[in-house]
Amino acid sequence: MFHSLIQNSLDSDIDTFLNENDVTKKRGFLSESEIVDMIGYLQLTCQLPPSPQILLTEVKYPVQTYAKGTPTQLMANAKKELGIGGEDYKYSKDDFESILKSSHVCAWGECYNRRKK
């Protein structure tokens, strides 16, 4: 029961964000730049856990180095994971929610709450 309360809270957070911005009411979809901006805001306000933000760099010798991922990089990784996107792709509310819950963005730690049914 507690999990369903948390899930309803997340869904209402996403609905609140979309309704406050009237994005889906006006057009019915989100652009990639709007989602990247949202990921950037979440990153700036420390609402993303550290692990999805840590990306490998090309430097492997003498030791592997890491860098903090940009919102654009996190979005690109999430799109690869989910198999969505492309040129002029129109992101639905479900796509937006999937990106936020993906292991490469993990907004509010949602990627850690997945349970197999």
Backbone torsions as a table, in degrees:
resi	resn	phi	psi	omega
1	MET	NA	-41.4	179.9
2	PHE	-60.7	-40.6	179.3
3	HIS	-60.5	-39.6	179.9
4	SER	-67.5	-32.9	176.4
5	LEU	-66.7	-41.5	178.4
6	ILE	-65.7	-43.4	-179.4
7	GLN	-61.5	-43.8	178.5
8	ASN	-63.1	-35.1	178.4
9	SER	-64.6	-44.4	179.4
10	LEU	-64.2	-46.1	179.5
11	ASP	-59.1	-41.2	180.0
12	SER	-69.7	-31.8	175.8
13	ASP	-63.1	-45.1	179.2
14	ILE	-66.1	-43.8	177.2
15	ASP	-60.5	-42.1	179.7
16	THR	-62.3	-44.8	178.7
17	PHE	-59.7	-47.7	-177.9
18	LEU	-67.5	-39.5	-179.7
19	ASN	-69.5	-39.0	179.5
20	GLU	-63.9	-32.1	-179.6
21	ASN	-93.8	-3.2	179.3
22	ASP	51.4	26.2	-176.6
23	VAL	-68.1	-53.3	-176.0
24	THR	-73.9	-26.1	178.0
25	LYS	-68.7	-40.5	-177.6
26	LYS	-73.8	-48.4	-172.3
27	ARG	-115.9	-25.5	-176.6
28	GLY	84.4	3.8	179.0
29	PHE	-153.0	169.4	176.9
30	LEU	-117.4	148.4	174.0
31	SER	-88.3	162.7	178.8
32	GLU	-63.0	-38.4	-178.8
33	SER	-64.9	-34.0	177.3
34	GLU	-67.1	-38.9	178.7
35	ILE	-69.7	-41.6	177.5
36	VAL	-61.3	-41.3	176.9
37	ASP	-60.6	-42.9	179.7
38	MET	-63.5	-42.9	177.5
39	ILE	-61.1	-40.5	177.7
40	GLY	-62.0	-42.4	178.1
41	TYR	-64.3	-41.9	178.3
42	LEU	-63.5	-38.9	179.5
43	GLN	-67.5	-43.5	-179.9
44	LEU	-64.2	-31.5	-178.1
45	THR	-98.1	16.9	174.5
46	CYS	58.1	39.4	178.2
47	GLN	-101.8	6.7	173.8
48	LEU	-112.1	136.4	177.2
49	PRO	-67.8	157.8	-176.2
50	PRO	-64.2	-39.2	-171.6
51	SER	-58.0	-41.6	178.0
52	PRO	-69.5	-19.1	-177.0
53	GLN	-86.2	-12.4	-177.3
54	ILE	-90.3	114.5	-177.3
55	LEU	-115.5	146.5	176.0
56	LEU	-70.1	146.2	173.6
57	THR	-103.5	179.0	179.5
58	GLU	-76.1	-19.1	-177.5
59	VAL	-76.6	115.2	-179.0
60	LYS	-117.5	-16.0	-177.5
61	TYR	-125.8	136.0	4.9
62	PRO	-78.9	-18.0	175.3
63	VAL	-138.8	152.5	176.4
64	GLN	-65.8	134.3	176.7
65	THR	-112.8	160.4	-176.0
66	TYR	-131.1	160.6	177.4
67	ALA	-141.9	156.2	175.6
68	LYS	-76.8	126.8	-178.6
69	GLY	-71.0	143.9	174.9
70	THR	-83.0	161.7	176.7
71	PRO	-56.0	-36.6	178.5
72	THR	-64.7	-41.5	178.3
73	GLN	-66.2	-42.8	179.3
74	LEU	-62.3	-41.1	178.4
75	MET	-63.8	-44.4	179.7
76	ALA	-60.9	-42.8	178.5
77	ASN	-65.5	-39.6	178.6
78	ALA	-65.4	-40.3	178.2
79	LYS	-62.4	-41.1	177.6
80	LYS	-62.9	-45.1	-179.3
81	GLU	-60.2	-42.4	-175.0
82	LEU	-88.9	-14.3	-179.4
83	GLY	68.7	34.7	178.4
84	ILE	-120.6	169.4	175.2
85	GLY	105.3	-169.3	-176.3
86	GLY	132.1	178.9	-179.3
87	GLU	-63.9	129.3	178.8
88	ASP	56.1	31.6	178.2
89	TYR	-71.7	138.0	178.3
90	LYS	-102.6	116.1	-175.2
91	TYR	-86.6	125.4	177.7
92	SER	-82.2	175.4	176.1
93	LYS	-60.9	-39.8	179.4
94	ASP	-65.4	-39.0	175.9
95	ASP	-62.0	-44.9	179.8
96	PHE	-59.6	-46.0	179.2
97	GLU	-63.4	-41.7	178.9
98	SER	-62.9	-39.0	179.1
99	ILE	-65.5	-44.7	179.9
100	LEU	-64.6	-31.2	-179.0
101	LYS	-90.3	-5.3	-177.6
102	SER	-66.3	160.9	-178.9
103	SER	-71.0	-14.0	-179.7
104	HIS	-92.9	-10.5	174.8
105	VAL	-118.8	-55.8	172.4
106	CYS	58.0	47.0	-179.5
107	ALA	-57.2	134.5	178.0
108	TRP	57.9	22.0	178.9
109	GLY	73.0	17.7	-175.9
110	GLU	-64.7	-25.4	-179.6
111	CYS	-69.9	-18.0	179.1
112	TYR	-85.0	-13.1	-175.7
113	ASN	-93.7	3.3	-178.1
114	ARG	-70.3	134.8	177.7
115	ARG	-129.3	140.9	176.1
116	LYS	-78.3	137.9	-179.6
117	LYS	-101.3	NA	NA
